[in-house]
Amino acid sequence: MLESEVKIMRSKVAVLKTSPEDVIEDYKKLLSLAEMEKHLDKSCVTILKDNISWHYPYPAANTTPWQLEGVICYLKDCGFKDIVVVQNNTVVTNPFKGEKLNKYTGIFKRYGVKVLFNFRKEDMRWIKYKPKSEMLVLDKIYPKGIMIPDYFIGKNIVHLPTMKCHIYTTTTGAMKNAFGGLLNTKRHYTHSVIHETLVDLLKIQKEIHAGIFAAMDGTIAGNGPGPRTMIPVIKNYILASHDQVAIDAIASKMMGFDPMTIDYIRIADQQGLGNGMIENIDIVGENISDVNFGFKVGDNMASKVGDLLWFGPLKKIQKLFFQTPLVYVFILGSAVYHDYIWYPLKGRKIVLEFQNNTDWGKLFKSY
């Protein structure tokens, strides 16, 4: 059979417009359109992997409380009984502070959802995993063995990213959301090959999980140097799909980027892990053919330093900085810049403006 005659398996991405008044019911409608129930195993534990890019409640940076609640409500309505949230630690973000400030803890309590932490030995262990698929980079980055949390194996995973730009991957979404959960605190080793890393992680997910799904919140989308120092823009969109590549492709297209020029999407498409080409994706719900947010990534102080060390002229000596105790200098610098310079000078004003003067902000404060 000629290559041109090979039938491409199409993917489905559901997209809806929503409002603060209807968002929970709209999430249920969205997940039904995307056939979430069909793509998860009801007999298994379902892990919700929220996205805390910053412990501060900065609009578009983190999973929204209505996104979290809408997904939990739909799963419970469909008869999924064992729902667990797994949080990860990062070098610059505090998950305990993030849960509280982003209004998740009340939702967990209200719906009886257990929270586990992938860095607590009493919750899960990190074990060596030998992928069946050929790795692009992870086996070289971790020659002593790729480590993953044992708890993830055999369970459903539902990713809860937001629609935003990212300084190193152009956009970030479902595929990038696996980064914190599946890689330990040495994941900064991968930044110079971040696109290939995300493709490898999707291969591993397909091997270990009973089902994979993503529900993405674009009610407030992040323009500029994400995942933290962004310009939040109210867009009122929500998206869902079982195809992690396709949902990221559609979100990228809506933000104004050509998905196939973004390496992690293009490589994943070429490796048959999902559809990154818009013509191979069926969009149900809204007509988004003319949607283009016109987003641009840009830079901040932290990204400029990172570019020099990960991708620029200092790349040859990056191991000296990122695989020795010198990494803590970079970590401290990032934490100081984001938490003690950018947030007090710019971020806090944006948060207060959002919470006090927008309908989505007022909904956030109601949680």
C-alpha positions in Angstrom: 0.0 0.0 0.0 1.3 3.5 -0.9 2.0 5.9 2.0 -0.6 8.3 0.5 -3.2 5.5 0.8 -2.7 4.8 4.5 -5.8 5.8 6.3 -5.2 8.3 9.1 -7.0 7.7 12.3 -8.8 10.9 13.1 -9.0 12.5 16.5 -11.8 14.4 18.2 -11.4 17.6 20.2 -14.4 19.2 21.9 -14.4 23.0 22.2 -17.1 25.1 23.9 -17.6 28.7 24.8 -18.7 29.2 28.4 -19.5 31.8 31.1 -19.0 32.0 34.9 -22.7 31.3 35.4 -22.8 28.1 33.3 -19.2 26.8 33.5 -19.8 23.6 35.6 -22.6 22.4 33.4 -20.6 23.4 30.3 -17.7 21.3 31.5 -20.1 18.3 31.8 -21.4 19.0 28.2 -17.8 19.4 27.0 -16.6 16.1 28.5 -19.7 14.3 27.1 -19.0 15.7 23.6 -15.4 14.5 23.9 -16.5 11.0 25.1 -14.5 11.1 28.2 -16.3 8.1 29.7 -15.4 6.0 26.6 -11.6 6.6 27.0 -11.2 5.8 30.7 -11.5 2.5 32.6 -14.2 2.8 35.2 -12.8 -0.1 37.2 -9.5 1.7 37.8 -8.4 4.6 40.0 -8.6 7.9 38.1 -5.7 10.3 38.8 -6.4 14.0 38.3 -3.2 15.8 37.5 -3.8 19.4 38.0 -1.4 22.1 36.9 0.1 24.4 39.5 2.7 26.4 37.5 2.8 28.9 40.3 1.6 28.7 43.9 0.2 32.3 43.6 -3.4 32.4 42.2 -2.2 34.1 39.0 -4.9 34.0 36.2 -4.2 31.4 33.4 -1.1 30.0 35.2 -2.9 27.2 37.1 -5.8 24.8 36.9 -9.0 26.8 37.7 -11.3 25.7 40.5 -14.2 25.4 38.1 -12.2 23.2 35.8 -11.3 20.9 38.7 -14.9 20.9 40.0 -16.5 20.4 36.6 -14.3 17.4 35.8 -14.9 15.8 39.3 -18.7 16.3 38.9 -18.7 14.7 35.5 -16.7 11.7 36.6 -18.9 11.2 39.6 -22.1 11.5 37.5 -20.6 8.8 35.2 -20.0 6.4 38.1 -16.2 6.8 38.5 -15.9 6.2 42.3 -12.1 6.2 43.0 -10.8 9.7 42.1 -7.4 10.8 43.4 -5.4 14.0 42.9 -1.6 13.6 42.6 0.5 16.7 43.3 4.1 17.1 42.4 6.9 19.2 43.9 8.9 21.7 41.8 12.1 23.6 42.5 10.2 26.9 42.4 6.6 26.1 43.3 5.1 25.0 46.7 2.2 22.6 46.0 0.8 23.0 49.5 0.6 26.7 49.2 -0.6 26.3 45.6 -3.5 24.1 46.6 -4.7 26.5 49.2 -4.2 29.8 47.3 -5.8 28.4 44.1 -8.9 27.2 46.1 -8.6 23.5 45.5 -8.7 22.3 49.1 -12.4 23.1 49.6 -13.3 21.2 46.4 -11.3 18.2 47.5 -13.1 18.2 50.8 -16.6 18.8 49.3 -16.3 15.8 46.9 -14.3 13.5 49.0 -11.3 13.5 46.7 -8.0 12.2 48.2 -4.8 14.0 47.6 -1.4 12.3 47.2 2.0 13.7 46.6 4.5 12.1 44.3 7.4 13.2 46.5 6.1 11.5 49.7 7.4 8.0 50.3 4.2 7.1 52.2 2.1 7.9 49.1 4.3 6.3 46.4 7.7 5.1 45.5 9.9 6.0 42.5 10.9 2.9 40.6 13.0 2.2 37.5 10.9 1.8 34.4 12.2 0.3 31.1 10.0 1.7 28.3 8.9 -0.7 25.6 9.0 2.2 23.1 12.2 3.6 21.7 13.1 6.7 23.6 14.4 9.8 21.9 16.3 11.3 24.8 15.3 10.1 28.2 17.4 7.0 28.2 20.4 9.1 27.4 19.6 11.8 30.0 19.1 9.1 32.7 21.6 6.4 31.8 21.2 4.7 35.2 17.5 4.3 34.5 14.3 6.2 34.0 12.4 6.7 37.3 8.6 7.0 37.5 6.1 6.9 40.4 4.9 3.3 40.9 1.4 4.6 41.8 0.8 5.8 38.2 1.0 2.3 36.7 -2.4 0.8 35.7 -4.5 3.9 36.5 -6.4 6.4 34.4 -4.8 9.9 34.1 -6.8 13.1 33.5 -4.7 16.2 32.8 -6.0 19.6 33.7 -3.8 22.2 32.0 -4.7 25.8 31.1 -4.3 27.4 27.7 -1.1 29.5 27.8 2.2 30.3 26.2 5.5 28.9 27.5 9.0 30.4 27.2 10.7 27.1 26.2 7.9 25.2 24.4 6.0 28.1 22.8 2.7 26.6 24.2 2.1 24.3 27.1 -0.9 22.0 27.6 -1.7 18.3 28.0 1.6 16.9 26.9 3.7 19.3 29.1 1.4 18.5 32.1 2.9 15.0 32.4 6.3 16.6 33.0 5.9 17.2 36.7 4.1 14.0 37.6 6.3 11.5 35.7 9.8 13.1 36.2 11.4 13.7 39.6 13.1 16.8 40.9 16.0 16.3 38.4 13.7 17.0 35.5 15.7 20.2 34.8 18.3 17.9 33.2 15.9 17.7 30.2 15.3 21.3 29.4 17.7 21.5 26.5 15.8 18.7 24.8 12.4 19.5 26.3 10.4 18.8 23.1 11.8 15.3 22.7 11.3 14.8 26.4 7.6 15.5 26.2 7.3 13.0 23.3 9.1 10.3 25.3 6.8 11.0 28.3 3.7 10.5 26.1 5.1 7.2 25.0 5.5 6.1 28.6 2.0 7.3 29.5 0.5 5.2 26.7 2.3 2.2 28.1 1.5 2.6 31.8 -2.0 4.2 32.0 -5.3 2.4 31.7 -6.7 5.6 30.0 -5.5 9.1 29.2 -7.6 12.2 28.9 -7.2 16.0 29.0 -9.6 18.9 29.9 -8.1 22.3 29.2 -9.3 25.6 30.6 -9.1 28.6 28.4 -11.6 30.8 30.2 -8.6 33.0 31.0 -5.7 32.3 28.6 -2.1 33.3 29.1 -0.3 35.5 26.5 3.4 36.3 26.8 6.3 34.6 28.7 4.5 31.8 30.5 3.9 29.7 32.5 4.0 32.5 35.1 4.7 36.0 34.0 1.9 36.3 31.5 -0.8 38.7 30.4 -4.1 37.0 31.3 -6.8 37.5 28.6 -10.4 36.4 29.1 -11.3 34.1 26.2 -14.2 31.9 27.7 -13.1 28.7 26.0 -12.8 25.2 27.4 -11.4 22.1 25.5 -11.3 18.4 26.0 -9.9 15.3 24.2 -8.4 11.9 24.7 -5.7 12.8 22.1 -3.0 14.7 24.0 -1.3 15.8 20.8 -4.6 17.0 19.1 -5.8 19.1 22.1 -2.4 20.8 22.2 -2.5 21.4 18.5 -6.0 22.9 18.6 -5.1 25.1 21.6 -1.9 26.3 19.8 -3.9 27.0 16.7 -6.4 29.1 18.7 -3.6 31.0 20.3 -2.2 31.9 16.9 0.6 29.4 16.3 1.0 26.8 13.6 1.0 23.6 15.6 3.3 21.7 13.2 6.0 24.4 13.7 6.1 23.5 17.5 8.5 20.6 17.8 6.8 18.6 20.5 3.5 18.5 18.5 5.2 17.8 15.2 7.4 15.0 16.5 4.5 13.4 18.4 2.5 13.5 15.2 5.3 12.0 13.1 5.8 9.2 15.6 2.1 8.3 15.5 1.3 9.3 19.1 -1.6 11.5 18.1 -2.7 14.0 15.5 -1.0 17.4 15.3 -2.2 18.3 11.8 -5.4 20.3 12.0 -6.8 18.6 8.9 -6.8 15.2 10.8 -8.8 16.5 13.8 -12.5 16.7 14.1 -13.6 19.7 16.2 -17.0 19.4 17.9 -18.9 22.1 19.7 -17.8 25.5 18.5 -16.7 26.7 15.1 -13.2 27.9 15.7 -12.0 28.2 12.1 -11.5 32.0 12.4 -10.3 32.0 16.0 -6.8 33.5 16.4 -5.8 35.1 19.7 -2.6 36.5 18.2 -0.5 35.5 21.1 3.3 36.0 21.3 5.6 34.3 23.8 8.3 37.0 24.4 10.9 36.8 27.2 11.4 37.7 30.8 14.6 37.9 32.9 14.5 34.2 33.9 13.9 33.0 30.3 16.8 35.1 29.0 19.2 33.4 31.4 17.7 30.0 30.6 18.1 30.6 26.9 21.8 31.3 27.4 22.4 28.1 29.4 20.0 25.7 27.7 20.0 26.7 24.1 22.6 29.5 23.6 26.4 29.8 23.7 26.7 28.4 27.2 24.9 25.2 26.3 28.2 23.3 26.2 28.8 23.9 30.0 25.1 23.5 31.1 25.9 20.3 33.0 28.2 22.3 35.2 25.2 24.5 36.1 22.3 22.0 36.2 23.8 18.7 37.2 25.9 20.0 40.2 25.0 21.9 43.3 25.4 25.1 41.2 21.8 24.5 40.1 20.6 25.9 43.4 22.0 29.3 42.4 19.8 29.2 39.4 16.8 28.0 41.4 17.2 30.7 44.0 17.5 33.3 41.3 14.3 32.1 39.6 12.4 32.0 42.9 13.7 35.5 43.9 12.8 37.0 40.5 9.3 35.5 40.3 8.2 35.6 43.9 10.0 38.7 45.3 10.5 41.0 42.3 8.0 40.3 39.5 5.0 39.4 41.6 5.1 42.3 44.1 5.9 44.8 41.3 3.5 43.6 38.6 1.7 40.3 39.4 -0.2 41.3 42.6 -1.8 44.2 40.8 -2.9 42.0 37.9 -4.4 39.4 40.4 -6.3 42.0 42.4 -7.6 43.6 39.2 -8.8 40.2 37.9 -10.4 39.1 41.2 -12.2 42.4 41.9 -13.2 43.6 38.4 -14.0 40.5 36.3 -16.9 38.0 36.5 -14.3 35.1 36.4 -12.4 36.7 39.2 -15.5 37.1 41.3 -16.3 33.4 40.7 -12.8 32.5 41.8 -13.2 34.5 45.1 -16.5 32.6 45.7 -14.7 29.3 46.1 
